[in-house]
């Protein structure tokens, strides 16, 4: 049986992984606006995910300013998928 | 995470799945290209299919195909530029297996419409390119609206029953 992933299970980190799964890369500012959190809170969560190898951060200069892009790694996608399966299993088991 | 898994109730798991689905759909809303751009892409794509279906030894329909290709390239380029400004990099190559299946299925349907439209006209079904072009335009419009970044998003992650 697939188990829940402690790193991903935290609400904000789960949301970060979920929205990153919709695209190849998302900008830091867009994620912050979607989650409605401060820069420091988001940075803290991103650092945890980056250290686990679930996301990749890239800084690029575009449109005359530096932008930070965040991408879910293939390992991150697998972890999110397993976590979602585990959540579904909990619901199925409880029925 | 065995201990935590034991303490996660069905309600909490259900809420977590609901929030994943809600966030994905919310971000998709922000990533949807402007309706006029989607319309331009769909009409241009339909023009390519119609032009290909009607072309006979480089007649005027070949021009429709070229203009359609140009319109399609412009609309896709503008969509990509809009995405980048908004802070989104869409997937060119699908990342998940569900997205890969969606892209392969769409490719197959468009291939059938392109080839079918022309071949059916050649064997006497005069309006085949018209129908193929309209269908392709509608399908592309729906796909861009529903999956703007090229990644498959589930309708509903959780069954609350």
HADDOCK unambig.tbl for C-alpha pairs under 7 A between the chains (distance, minus, plus):
assign (segid A and resid 3 and name CA) (segid B and resid 1 and name CA) 6.65 0.50 0.50
assign (segid A and resid 3 and name CA) (segid B and resid 2 and name CA) 6.94 0.50 0.50
assign (segid A and resid 4 and name CA) (segid B and resid 1 and name CA) 6.03 0.50 0.50
assign (segid A and resid 4 and name CA) (segid B and resid 5 and name CA) 6.15 0.50 0.50
assign (segid A and resid 5 and name CA) (segid B and resid 1 and name CA) 6.57 0.50 0.50
assign (segid A and resid 6 and name CA) (segid B and resid 1 and name CA) 6.09 0.50 0.50
assign (segid A and resid 15 and name CA) (segid B and resid 20 and name CA) 6.05 0.50 0.50
assign (segid A and resid 15 and name CA) (segid B and resid 23 and name CA) 6.72 0.50 0.50
assign (segid A and resid 18 and name CA) (segid B and resid 20 and name CA) 5.74 0.50 0.50
assign (segid A and resid 18 and name CA) (segid B and resid 24 and name CA) 6.31 0.50 0.50
assign (segid A and resid 19 and name CA) (segid B and resid 23 and name CA) 6.37 0.50 0.50
assign (segid A and resid 19 and name CA) (segid B and resid 24 and name CA) 5.28 0.50 0.50
assign (segid A and resid 19 and name CA) (segid B and resid 27 and name CA) 6.71 0.50 0.50
assign (segid A and resid 22 and name CA) (segid B and resid 24 and name CA) 6.75 0.50 0.50
assign (segid A and resid 22 and name CA) (segid B and resid 149 and name CA) 6.76 0.50 0.50
assign (segid A and resid 22 and name CA) (segid B and resid 151 and name CA) 5.62 0.50 0.50
assign (segid A and resid 23 and name CA) (segid B and resid 89 and name CA) 6.28 0.50 0.50
assign (segid A and resid 23 and name CA) (segid B and resid 90 and name CA) 5.05 0.50 0.50
assign (segid A and resid 23 and name CA) (segid B and resid 91 and name CA) 5.58 0.50 0.50
assign (segid A and resid 23 and name CA) (segid B and resid 149 and name CA) 5.73 0.50 0.50
assign (segid A and resid 23 and name CA) (segid B and resid 151 and name CA) 6.47 0.50 0.50
assign (segid A and resid 24 and name CA) (segid B and resid 89 and name CA) 5.52 0.50 0.50
assign (segid A and resid 24 and name CA) (segid B and resid 90 and name CA) 5.36 0.50 0.50
assign (segid A and resid 24 and name CA) (segid B and resid 91 and name CA) 4.70 0.50 0.50
assign (segid A and resid 25 and name CA) (segid B and resid 88 and name CA) 6.03 0.50 0.50
assign (segid A and resid 25 and name CA) (segid B and resid 89 and name CA) 4.88 0.50 0.50
assign (segid A and resid 25 and name CA) (segid B and resid 90 and name CA) 6.99 0.50 0.50
assign (segid A and resid 26 and name CA) (segid B and resid 87 and name CA) 5.64 0.50 0.50
assign (segid A and resid 26 and name CA) (segid B and resid 88 and name CA) 4.70 0.50 0.50
assign (segid A and resid 26 and name CA) (segid B and resid 89 and name CA) 6.16 0.50 0.50
assign (segid A and resid 27 and name CA) (segid B and resid 87 and name CA) 4.63 0.50 0.50
assign (segid A and resid 27 and name CA) (segid B and resid 88 and name CA) 6.31 0.50 0.50
assign (segid A and resid 30 and name CA) (segid B and resid 87 and name CA) 6.13 0.50 0.50
assign (segid A and resid 87 and name CA) (segid B and resid 13 and name CA) 5.19 0.50 0.50
assign (segid A and resid 90 and name CA) (segid B and resid 10 and name CA) 5.94 0.50 0.50
assign (segid A and resid 90 and name CA) (segid B and resid 13 and name CA) 6.76 0.50 0.50
assign (segid A and resid 91 and name CA) (segid B and resid 10 and name CA) 4.95 0.50 0.50
assign (segid A and resid 91 and name CA) (segid B and resid 13 and name CA) 6.63 0.50 0.50
assign (segid A and resid 91 and name CA) (segid B and resid 14 and name CA) 6.77 0.50 0.50
assign (segid A and resid 94 and name CA) (segid B and resid 10 and name CA) 6.23 0.50 0.50
